Amino acid sequence: MADKDGGRSEGEVPTLGELQHWTGVIGQAQQLMMEQMAETMAALPEELRLPAMPSPLFADPAKLADQQADLLKAGLGVFGQLLEGQPGTEAARDRRFKADQWRSSPIFGIIADAYVMLCDVWLKGVDAIEGLEPRQREQLRFAVKAAADALSPSNFPLTNPLVLERILETRGESLLRGIEHMMADMGRGQLTHSNPEAFEVGRNIAATPGKVVHETPLYQLIQYDPVGESVLRVPLLIFPPWINRFYILDLNPKNSFIRWAVEQGLTVFVVSWKSADETMVDVTMDDYVVRGQVDAIDVVRDLLGVEKVHTIGYCVAGTALAMTLAYLEATGGADKAASATFFTAQVDFSEAGDLQLFVDDEQMALIDSLTQGTGVLDGRYMAATFNLLRGRDLIWHYVVQNYLLGEDYPAFDLLHWNGDTTNLPAKWHRAYLQDLYRDNRLAQPGSVTIDGVPIDLRRIGTPAYIQAGREDHIAPVRSVWKLMDHLAGPKRFVLAGSGHIAGVVNPPAARKYQYWTCDAPQASLEAFERAAKETPGSWWPDWVAWIQAIDPSQVAAEGARVPGQGPRPAIEDAPGRYVRTR
């Protein structure tokens, strides 16, 4: 007899109708996956097919014996937990296996514990391999860790008790829904993290009121409406990374840095970069610096009739901002910038983290193959690369939630932004990886030229506010700190809690995380960490106080301070066309 929820009592034989139902579910699932796999393989270019696996590397006999002894000891520990009726205790420290279902049945607890044990052995095995260069070892560690994350028992239906439970509860509907999600993602070539219908730029994200007041083939310049009767005389110009959409700084009104900056009395301008297309195949860093950042600085100065502007550069746009300042120093325009704020930006790439693993000859060849005939790198490639840096959180967690459990996509603005990719000029991207990440030329005075002008970061005297994220996996703290060593002007370093995104987008009202500051100059990051004062909450108020101290003078919020009422008429409402261009 079936119970009242439609399930079956323990030990009861299923009816013919139920067998037919489950046979149909499984057959339908297999058919859907086979059809999608056939289509995907048929469309896959030759150059994108996986290469043959390299021959395995073995440690020396003594180290191999030690590893085998450790494996035997760990295995006996798992067996001991089984005898004591406590399987899964080791794995419970891992949030992938925290659910009670992993321990309610001994078999799943053993599977989880054995997996955790093997991951430890695999990573120790990398350290035991002889004859590897440091870079090769790090590449191998990254590959082994990525493979280990992929092989987690939580990622497979038959070894994940939560997935099996959900399949039974929904009579297979969750499985079919998950396969539909997977097929849709395969069709669009990108993992979906958030409900794509939940957000629309200009409506509930990127919705701070303003106008596009200037446009070039490379960018649109947005000016935002003032909210008070007066504003600070020196305006703020924000350069977001062109690898992503600008509205990471203008999500919903509660966590919008742009809206908050406007409310602090700043006249705010933001550059909205155009997603690359066939008209931009020859765009290089020279263009992003001179015909992008320098041009935008001059437009704002001319529009408002001011001598200088405050600037912000986020991530790669911060790297370009350093180039811009060095270029202005070399060409007599240093006074155009009142200050420079760097959000998680790097200029010295000698310790740039795991992204350095993606700049060898094989990766360069892959980029060439991906962009052959178009000159444009599909933004989905960069999205996949960044996701791979945190594969456990940004790939496999969503594989489980979306595909295996068949859950509905959440309405999360940050995840929506993360999936809103932009295309890149291939020539620029290759040079960026090769010249900066691989060869670290920007840290070498005179090695990099902008529009034929050699630049030297050591000549930059602009006051700088340098922000880093304590848990940043894209621009590691140690790498960001190197700005302190290269810039010549007054500097303030702020270490924020969290990482590359949440460490920046942390409004005061959220009362989250913390930040560390030290007013006295420190010779190293370690010295800063020892001397720094911790303050709960957002670092934004610290930043705006620093900005106001540079020039506290104010002017009336009228005339050109209102978008479209100055010498440049409004082209269209914010957020403009470029942010919607795919």
C-alpha positions in Angstrom: 0.0 0.0 0.0 1.3 3.5 -0.8 1.5 5.9 2.0 -0.5 9.2 2.0 2.4 11.1 0.3 2.4 8.7 -2.6 5.5 6.8 -1.5 5.7 3.1 -0.6 5.9 1.3 2.7 9.2 -0.3 3.5 9.5 -3.8 1.9 6.4 -3.5 -0.3 6.7 -4.5 -3.9 6.0 -1.7 -6.4 2.9 -2.0 -8.7 3.1 -2.5 -12.4 2.0 1.1 -12.9 4.8 2.4 -10.7 7.4 0.3 -12.6 6.1 1.7 -15.8 6.3 5.3 -14.4 9.9 5.0 -13.3 10.9 3.2 -16.5 9.4 6.1 -18.4 11.2 8.7 -16.3 14.6 7.0 -16.7 14.1 6.4 -20.4 13.0 10.0 -21.0 16.1 11.2 -19.1 18.4 9.0 -21.1 16.9 10.1 -24.4 17.2 13.8 -23.5 20.8 13.5 -22.5 21.8 11.4 -25.5 20.2 13.8 -27.9 21.9 16.8 -26.3 25.3 15.0 -26.2 25.1 14.1 -29.9 24.3 17.7 -30.9 27.1 19.1 -28.7 29.7 16.7 -30.0 28.7 17.3 -33.6 29.1 21.0 -33.2 32.4 20.9 -31.4 35.3 22.3 -33.5 38.4 20.1 -33.8 40.6 22.6 -32.0 38.4 22.5 -28.9 38.4 18.8 -28.3 40.2 17.6 -25.3 43.9 16.6 -25.7 45.2 13.2 -24.7 45.9 12.8 -21.1 49.7 13.0 -20.2 51.5 10.0 -18.8 51.3 9.8 -15.1 54.1 11.0 -12.9 55.4 8.9 -10.0 57.1 9.9 -6.8 60.3 8.3 -5.7 59.9 4.9 -4.0 60.4 6.1 -0.5 57.9 8.9 -0.8 55.5 6.6 -2.5 55.8 4.1 0.3 55.0 6.9 2.8 51.9 7.9 0.9 50.7 4.3 0.8 51.3 4.0 4.6 49.3 7.2 5.1 46.5 5.9 2.8 46.4 2.6 4.8 46.2 4.5 8.1 43.4 6.8 6.8 41.6 3.8 5.5 41.7 2.0 8.8 40.4 5.2 10.4 37.3 5.1 8.1 36.8 1.4 8.9 37.0 2.2 12.6 34.3 4.9 12.2 32.1 2.3 10.5 32.6 -0.2 13.4 31.8 2.6 15.9 28.6 3.5 13.9 29.9 7.0 13.2 30.7 7.2 9.4 30.9 10.6 7.8 32.4 12.4 10.8 35.5 13.5 8.9 33.5 14.7 5.9 31.1 16.6 8.1 33.7 19.4 8.3 33.1 19.9 4.6 30.0 21.9 3.8 29.2 19.7 0.9 28.5 16.8 3.3 27.0 18.7 6.3 23.4 17.5 5.7 22.2 14.8 8.1 21.5 12.5 5.2 25.2 11.9 4.7 25.3 10.2 8.1 21.8 8.7 8.4 23.0 5.8 6.2 26.5 4.3 6.8 27.2 3.8 3.1 27.0 7.5 2.3 29.1 8.4 5.3 31.8 6.0 4.2 31.7 7.3 0.6 32.1 10.9 1.9 34.9 10.0 4.3 36.8 8.0 1.7 36.5 10.8 -0.8 37.9 13.4 1.7 40.8 11.0 2.5 41.6 10.4 -1.1 41.7 14.1 -1.9 44.3 14.6 0.8 46.3 11.8 -0.6 46.1 13.1 -4.1 47.3 16.6 -3.1 50.1 15.2 -1.0 51.1 13.1 -4.0 51.6 16.2 -6.1 54.1 17.5 -3.4 56.0 14.2 -3.6 56.6 14.3 -7.3 60.3 14.9 -8.1 61.8 17.1 -10.7 58.9 19.6 -11.2 59.5 23.3 -11.5 57.5 25.4 -9.0 55.2 26.6 -11.7 54.6 23.1 -13.0 53.8 21.9 -9.5 51.3 24.7 -9.0 49.6 23.9 -12.3 49.4 20.2 -11.3 48.1 21.1 -7.9 45.4 23.3 -9.5 44.5 20.5 -12.0 44.3 17.8 -9.3 42.2 20.0 -7.0 39.9 20.8 -9.9 39.6 17.1 -10.7 39.0 16.3 -7.1 36.2 18.9 -6.9 34.6 17.4 -10.0 34.8 13.9 -8.6 33.1 14.7 -5.3 30.3 12.1 -4.5 28.0 15.0 -4.0 28.1 15.7 -7.8 26.6 12.3 -8.7 23.0 11.2 -8.2 23.7 7.6 -7.0 26.2 8.8 -4.4 24.3 11.9 -3.1 21.6 10.9 -0.6 19.9 14.3 -0.9 19.5 13.8 -4.7 18.1 10.3 -4.3 15.7 11.5 -1.6 14.5 14.4 -3.9 14.0 12.0 -6.9 11.8 9.7 -4.8 9.9 12.6 -3.2 9.1 14.1 -6.6 8.6 10.8 -8.4 11.4 11.7 -10.8 10.2 15.2 -11.7 13.2 16.8 -10.1 15.5 14.7 -12.3 13.7 15.7 -15.5 13.6 19.3 -14.4 17.3 19.2 -13.7 18.1 17.7 -17.1 16.1 20.5 -18.8 18.2 23.0 -16.9 21.3 21.2 -18.0 20.3 21.1 -21.7 19.4 24.7 -21.7 22.8 25.6 -20.3 24.5 23.4 -22.8 22.6 25.1 -25.6 23.7 28.6 -24.4 27.2 27.4 -23.6 27.1 28.8 -20.1 26.2 27.7 -16.6 23.2 29.5 -15.2 23.4 30.7 -11.6 20.3 32.9 -11.3 16.8 33.2 -12.7 17.4 35.0 -16.0 13.9 36.5 -15.9 14.2 38.1 -12.5 16.2 41.1 -13.4 16.3 43.8 -16.1 18.9 46.5 -16.4 17.3 49.9 -16.0 14.3 48.5 -14.1 15.5 46.7 -10.9 19.3 46.7 -11.5 21.5 49.5 -13.0 18.5 51.7 -12.2 20.2 54.8 -10.6 18.7 57.8 -12.4 21.0 59.5 -14.9 21.8 60.1 -18.6 24.3 59.1 -21.2 26.1 62.4 -22.0 28.9 61.2 -24.2 29.5 58.3 -26.6 32.4 56.8 -28.6 32.8 53.5 -30.4 34.5 52.2 -27.2 32.4 53.5 -24.4 29.4 55.5 -23.2 29.7 58.0 -20.4 26.9 58.1 -17.9 26.3 61.1 -15.5 23.9 60.5 -12.6 21.3 62.9 -11.2 22.3 64.8 -8.0 20.1 64.3 -5.0 20.9 67.4 -2.9 21.1 71.2 -3.5 24.9 71.1 -3.5 27.7 68.7 -4.5 31.4 68.4 -4.0 33.3 70.6 -6.5 35.6 67.8 -7.7 33.5 65.1 -9.5 34.0 61.3 -9.4 34.7 59.3 -12.6 34.5 55.5 -12.2 36.2 53.0 -14.6 34.7 49.5 -14.2 36.4 46.5 -15.8 35.5 45.9 -19.4 35.6 42.2 -18.7 32.2 42.6 -17.0 29.3 45.0 -17.0 29.6 48.3 -15.1 26.5 47.6 -13.0 28.4 45.5 -10.4 28.6 48.9 -8.8 24.9 49.6 -9.4 23.0 46.5 -8.5 19.8 46.9 -6.5 19.4 50.3 -4.7 20.4 48.8 -1.3 23.9 47.7 -2.4 24.6 50.2 -5.2 28.0 52.0 -4.7 27.0 54.4 -7.4 23.7 55.4 -5.8 25.5 55.7 -2.4 28.3 57.9 -3.8 25.6 60.2 -5.3 24.0 60.4 -1.9 27.3 61.4 -0.4 27.2 64.6 -2.5 29.5 63.5 -5.4 28.8 64.3 -9.0 29.2 60.7 -10.3 30.2 59.6 -13.8 30.6 56.0 -14.9 32.1 54.6 -18.1 30.0 51.8 -19.7 32.3 49.9 -22.0 31.0 48.4 -25.2 31.1 44.6 -25.5 33.6 43.8 -28.2 32.4 43.1 -31.7 34.0 42.8 -35.2 34.5 46.6 -35.2 36.9 46.3 -32.3 39.3 43.6 -33.4 42.3 46.0 -33.4 41.5 47.6 -30.0 44.5 47.4 -27.6 45.4 48.7 -24.2 46.4 52.0 -25.9 42.8 52.5 -26.8 41.4 51.7 -23.4 43.9 54.1 -21.8 44.1 57.0 -24.2 40.8 56.8 -26.1 39.0 55.5 -23.1 40.1 56.7 -19.7 42.1 59.8 -20.7 39.3 60.8 -23.1 36.6 60.4 -20.4 38.7 62.4 -17.9 38.9 65.3 -20.4 35.2 65.1 -21.3 34.2 65.4 -17.6 36.6 68.3 -17.0 35.3 70.1 -20.0 31.7 69.4 -19.3 31.9 70.7 -15.7 34.6 73.3 -16.2 36.9 71.8 -13.5 40.6 71.3 -13.5 40.7 67.7 -12.1 38.6 64.7 -11.2 38.6 61.9 -8.7 39.0 58.5 -10.4 38.2 54.9 -9.5 39.6 51.9 -11.3 38.2 48.4 -10.6 40.3 45.3 -11.3 41.7 45.4 -14.9 40.4 49.0 -15.2 42.5 49.8 -12.1 45.5 48.4 -13.9 44.7 50.6 -16.8 44.1 53.6 -14.5 47.7 53.2 -13.2 48.8 53.2 -16.9 46.6 56.3 -17.5 48.2 58.2 -14.5 51.7 57.2 -15.7 50.8 58.3 -19.2 49.5 61.7 -17.9 52.7 62.1 -15.9 54.8 61.5 -18.9 52.8 63.9 -21.2 52.3 66.8 -18.8 48.7 66.0 -17.7 49.3 64.8 -14.1 47.1 67.5 -12.6 44.0 66.2 -14.3 43.5 63.6 -11.5 42.8 64.8 -8.0 43.0 61.2 -6.7 43.0 57.6 -7.8 41.2 54.8 -6.0 42.1 51.2 -6.9 39.5 48.5 -6.2 41.3 45.1 -6.1 43.8 46.2 -8.8 47.2 44.9 -9.7 50.2 46.4 -11.4 53.0 44.0 -10.4 51.9 40.5 -11.4 54.8 38.5 -9.8 52.4 37.1 -7.2 49.1 37.3 -9.0 47.7 34.0 -7.9 46.0 31.2 -9.8 45.3 33.2 -12.9 49.0 33.0 -13.7 48.4 29.3 -14.4 46.4 30.3 -17.5 49.2 32.2 -19.4 51.4 29.4 -20.8 51.9 28.7 -24.5 49.0 26.2 -24.5 46.6 28.8 -23.2 47.8 31.3 -25.7 47.2 28.8 -28.5 43.7 28.1 -27.1 42.8 31.8 -27.2 44.1 32.0 -30.8 41.9 29.0 -31.8 38.9 30.5 -30.0 39.2 33.8 -31.7 40.3 32.7 -35.2 38.4 34.5 -37.9 36.6 36.8 -35.5 39.3 38.7 -33.5 36.9 38.6 -30.6 37.0 36.4 -27.5 33.6 35.2 -26.4 32.9 36.4 -22.9 31.7 32.9 -21.8 35.4 31.8 -22.0 36.4 34.4 -19.4 33.4 33.6 -17.2 34.3 29.9 -17.3 37.9 30.7 -16.3 36.9 32.8 -13.3 34.3 30.2 -12.3 37.1 27.5 -12.5 39.1 29.5 -9.9 36.4 28.7 -7.4 35.0 25.6 -9.0 33.5 24.1 -5.9 31.4 27.2 -5.2 30.7 28.6 -8.7 30.4 25.4 -10.7 29.7 22.2 -8.8 27.4 23.8 -6.2 25.1 24.9 -9.0 25.5 21.6 -10.8 24.0 19.9 -7.7 21.4 22.5 -7.1 20.2 23.1 -10.7 20.8 19.8 -12.4 20.7 17.0 -9.7 18.2 18.5 -7.4 16.2 20.3 -10.1 15.7 23.4 -8.0 14.4 26.6 -9.4 16.9 29.3 -10.0 17.2 31.9 -7.3 16.6 35.6 -7.9 20.1 37.0 -7.0 21.3 40.2 -8.6 25.0 39.5 -8.1 24.7 36.1 -9.8 22.7 37.6 -12.6 25.5 40.1 -13.2 28.1 37.3 -13.0 26.4 35.6 -16.0 26.0 38.8 -18.0 29.2 38.4 -19.9 31.0 40.8 -22.3 33.2 39.9 -25.3 36.8 41.0 -25.4 39.1 42.2 -28.2 41.4 39.1 -28.7 44.4 41.2 -29.5 44.1 43.2 -26.2 43.4 40.0 -24.2 46.4 38.1 -25.5 48.7 41.0 -24.9 47.3 41.6 -21.4 48.0 38.0 -20.4 51.3 37.8 -22.1 52.8 41.2 -21.3 51.4 41.7 -17.7 50.6 38.3 -16.2 53.4 36.3 -17.9 56.2 38.8 -18.4 55.3 41.4 -15.7 56.4 44.2 -17.9 54.3 46.9 -16.2 56.4 46.6 -13.1 59.5 47.3 -15.2 60.0 51.1 -15.8 59.8 52.0 -19.4 59.0 48.5 -20.6 55.4 49.3 -21.5 54.5 52.1 -23.9 51.1 53.8 -24.3 50.6 55.4 -27.7 54.4 55.2 -28.2 55.1 56.9 -24.8 57.1 54.8 -22.3 55.5 54.8 -18.8 56.9 54.5 -15.3 54.6 53.8 -12.4 57.2 55.2 -10.0 56.5 58.8 -11.3 52.9 58.7 -10.3 52.4 61.3 -7.6 48.5 61.3 -7.5 47.1 60.5 -4.0 46.0 56.9 -4.0 43.5 54.9 -2.0 44.3 51.2 -2.5 41.6 48.6 -1.5 42.2 44.9 -1.4 39.9 41.9 -0.4 41.3 39.6 2.3 39.9 36.5 0.6 40.3 37.7 -3.0 41.2 34.8 -5.4 41.5 36.9 -8.5 43.7 39.8 -7.2 45.3 38.4 -4.1 46.1 40.8 -1.2 49.8 40.3 -1.6 49.6 41.3 -5.2 47.4 44.3 -4.7 49.8 45.5 -1.9 52.6 45.9 -4.5 50.9 49.1 -5.6 52.2 50.6 -2.4 55.8 49.8 -3.6 55.4 51.3 -7.1 53.4 54.5 -6.6 55.3 57.6 -5.5 52.5 59.8 -4.1 50.6 59.7 -0.7 48.9 56.3 -0.3 46.2 54.8 2.0 45.9 51.0 2.0 42.6 49.4 3.2 42.1 45.7 3.6 38.5 44.7 3.4 36.9 41.5 4.6 35.6 39.0 2.0 36.8 38.8 -1.7 36.9 40.3 -5.1 33.3 41.3 -5.3 31.7 41.2 -1.8 34.8 42.9 -0.4 34.0 45.9 -2.7 30.2 45.8 -2.8 29.6 46.1 0.9 27.2 49.0 1.7 27.3 50.4 5.2 23.6 49.5 5.8 24.4 45.8 5.4 26.6 45.8 8.5 28.7 43.0 7.1 32.4 42.1 7.3 35.1 44.5 8.4 38.1 46.4 7.2 41.6 47.1 8.5 43.5 50.5 8.3 46.8 51.9 9.5 47.5 55.6 9.5 51.3 55.1 9.9 53.3 54.0 6.9 54.3 50.4 6.9 57.1 48.8 5.0 55.4 45.5 4.1 52.0 43.8 4.1 53.0 41.8 7.2 53.9 44.9 9.1 50.6 46.5 8.0 48.6 43.4 9.2 50.4 43.6 12.6 49.7 47.3 13.1 46.3 47.7 11.4 43.2 48.6 13.3 40.1 46.5 12.6 36.7 48.3 12.1 33.4 46.5 11.8 31.3 47.0 8.7 31.9 48.8 5.4 35.0 50.7 4.4 33.0 53.0 2.1 32.7 55.8 4.8 36.4 55.7 5.3 36.9 56.2 1.6 34.5 59.1 1.3 36.1 60.8 4.3 39.4 60.5 2.5 37.9 62.0 -0.7 36.4 64.9 1.2 39.7 65.6 2.9 41.4 66.2 -0.5 39.0 68.9 -1.5 35.9 69.6 0.7 34.6 72.6 -1.4 31.1 72.5 -2.8 29.1 74.0 -5.6 25.4 74.3 -6.4 23.8 71.2 -8.0 22.6 73.0 -11.1 23.5 73.6 -14.7 26.0 71.1 -16.0 25.9 69.3 -12.7 22.4 68.0 -13.8 22.8 65.5 -16.7 21.7 67.0 -20.0 21.6 70.6 -18.8 25.2 71.5 -19.6 27.0 71.9 -22.9 26.4 68.2 -23.7 22.8 67.3 -24.3 21.6 63.9 -23.0 21.9 61.1 -25.6 19.6 58.6 -23.7 18.6 57.6 -20.2 20.9 55.5 -18.1 22.1 52.8 -18.2 22.3 53.3 -22.0 22.5 50.9 -25.0 26.1 49.6 -24.5 25.3 47.7 -21.3 22.5 45.9 -23.2 24.7 45.0 -26.2 25.6 41.3 -26.4 
